[in-house]
Amino acid sequence: MSKLSEATRSKLKSVSTATVATALFKRGLRIQMIQDVHPVGPDKPTMVGEAFTLRYMPAREDLNTIEVFKDRSHPQRKAVEDCPPGAVLVMDSRKDARAASAGAILVTRLMKRGVAGVVTDGGFRDSAEIAKLGIPAYHHRPSAPTNLTLHQAIEINVPIGCGDAPVFPGDVILGDADGVIVIPAHLADEIANETFEMTAFEDFVTEEVGKGRGIFGLYPATDPQTLTDFAAWRKKNGR
């Protein structure tokens, strides 16, 4: 799995999924946003980390009894213990939140191991407890039934689909209040640099619009005066 540089990680923590979505759209990538997932709790830091994946398939009852948790190689338990510090555990639950993908105990273990966040296109049980933890977590909705009810954990760290977005191990996962987006690993540095610059300009534009300035010529910057004003703003604000 590719490793994010600290410079790239730091830049991505300062940008939004919206800005990244625009940068990816410019490159023809239109389905990188994981659909229908939401932060479990408010006021969490921006989530950034390399994708470590877990894939569920529909459960077959004779193979998915409570006894499977005695096996130390059970893919769900193994994913929790193997997901690297700084990475994000991304779970393909087939967009089915009728049974939980995980609960507060497993998410707490991920947090204690230094994992950067957790995402499922299904649901979490113990969601109120997870909301209080100091780790970003995203799901579709709360779900009390154990994962064994409907989901059979089948393999880890393979390409998956999560909320209709393709996720390959090592892709960079960015999550904020708007949701979660997937940055292809080979574009991570490039996207981080571009969106860092885009964010500075958007902050300038926001400030100008707040003062009453119109958007024509400002956003996008088709008026040369806009770039002159932006350069002065950057110098003044150390951006």
N, C-alpha and C positions, 0 to 999 in steps of 0.2 A: 504494500500500500504506500503510495506516495506520501511524503511528509511535507506539510505546510511550513514555509519559513515563518519566523516570528514577525518579520516585516509585513508579509502578506496577511497573516492572521490579524495583526493589529489594524491594518487598513480596512479589512473586511468588517471588523467589529465597529467601524465608524461610519459604515454606509448602510443603505436600506435595501430591502428586497425589491422595492419599486425601481430604484436606480439600477440595480443589477439586472432586473428584468429588461430594462431598456437597452443596456449594453449587450445582453445576450440576443435580444431581438435584432439589433444591428447586424449580428452575425448569423442570422437566419434560424436561431434557436428559439422556438415559440412555446414549447410544452415543458419547460423546466420547473415551473411552479407546481408544487405538490398541492393537489386540489382537496378542498374540504377538510383541512386540518387547522386547528386553532390552538393557541396557547392554553395550557391547562390552568396556569395561574398568571396574574398580572405582574407587571413591574419586574420582569426577569431581564437579565442582561442579554444583549444580542448573542445569539448562538452561532458559533463558527467551529467547524471541525471536519475532518475527513470522514467519509461515510464508511461505516462498518455495518454490514447488512445481515438481516435475518429474514428468511422466507418461510411463511406458513402456507399450507395447502389445506383443502377441506379435510376435516378429521374423519378417519374411519374408526368406528366405535371400538372394534376389537383390538386396535393398535394404539388407542389413545386413552387408556385408563389412567387412573391416579397413580398406578404403580410405575409409570414411565419415569416419574421424577426420582426414583431410586437410582437411575442410570446417570452417572456423572457426565456422560457424553451427550445427554439430552440437549438438542440444539438451542432451546431457549435458555437453559441454565448456562450452557457453555458460552453462548453469546454474551451473557452478562459478565462472565468471568474473563472472557478473552478480548472484549472490546478495549482497544488501547486508550490510555489516558489522552485527553485532548481530542478524541474522535467523537463522532455522533452515531449512536445506534439507530439505524433506520429499519423499520419493520414493514414488510409487505403482508398485510392482513386482508388482502383482497377487497379492501374498502368495506369490510363487514364488521360493524361494531356491535353485533349481537352478543359477542363474547369478548372478554378482555384480551388484549395483547400482552399485558403485564400489569403489575400492581405496585403498591407503594414500597413493599419490601425490596423488590428487584430494582426499582428506580433509585431507592436509597443506596443500594449496593453500588449501582453505577456511579452515583454522585460521590460516594466515599472512595471509589477507585479513580476519581479524577476525570471521568468521562464528561465531555462538553455539553451533551444534551441527548435527548431521545425523541424519536418521531415514530408514530404509527398512523396508518390510514384507517385504523380501526378505533378501538376505545381502550381506556385504562379503567381498571377498578381502583377503588380507594382514591378517586380523583381529588377529593377535598384534601387528603393528606399530601398527595403529590404536589398540589398547588402551593403548599406551604414550604416545600423543599427548596433548597438553593440551587436547583438545576433546571434549565429550560426544558420543558416537556410539551409536546404537541400531539393532539389526537383529534378524532372526529367528534366524539362525545363520550360521556361516562358510560361504563358498562360493567355491571356487577358479576356476571357469570365467569367462571374460570375459562382460560383460553382452551382447555381441553374439550370444552363443550362443542366447539365448532372448528377450532384451529389445530392443525397438527404441525408443530415446528419440524421442518424437514431439512434445512441446510443453512449454513452461515457463510457470509462473505462471498456471495455470488451476485451477479447482476439481478436486479429485481425491478418491479414496477411498484411505486408507492404513490397512491393518489393520482394515477395516470402519468406520472413522471418517471422517466428512466433513471435509475440510480445504479452506477457501477461502483464497486469498492474503490475507495480513494477519491471519488468525486468530493467536491467541497460543498458542505451543507451550510446554508445561511438562514437563520430564523430570526424574525422580529415580530412586532405586534400584528403585522399584516399577514404573516404566514411563513412558509418555508420554501426556499428555492434551491435548486441543484446546479452547481457550477461544474462543468466538465473539468477533470483534474488538470488537463494540459492547458486550460485557459485561466487557471486560478490567478497566477501572477499578473497576467495581462488585464484581466477583469478588475482585480484589486487596484491596480495603478490607475486605470481609466475611471473607475467609479469614485475613487478617492478625489480625483480632479473634478469629476462631475458634481460631487457633493459640495465641494467648495463653491462652485458656480451656482448651484441651486440654493445654497444658503444666502449667497449674495442676492439672487433674484427674489427670494422670499422676503428679505429685508427691504428691498426696493419696492416690491408690491405692497408691503405693509405700510410704506410711506405714502402710497397712493399712485405710484408710477404705473402706467399702462404696460401691457405685455407686448404690444407690437414693437418689434425691433429689439426687445429685451429678452424674450423667451419664445423662440430661439434668438440668439444674438446676431441678428441680421444688420443691426445698426452698428457701425464701427465705434460709435461713442460708448456703446455698452461694454466692449472689451477694454476700452480706456478706463471706464469707471470701475470695472471689475479688477483691473490691475491695481488701481489705487486702493480699492477695498481690501485686497489681499495683503498689500503692504501694511496698511493700517492695522489689520487684524491678525497679522502674522500667519496667514493661511497660504 
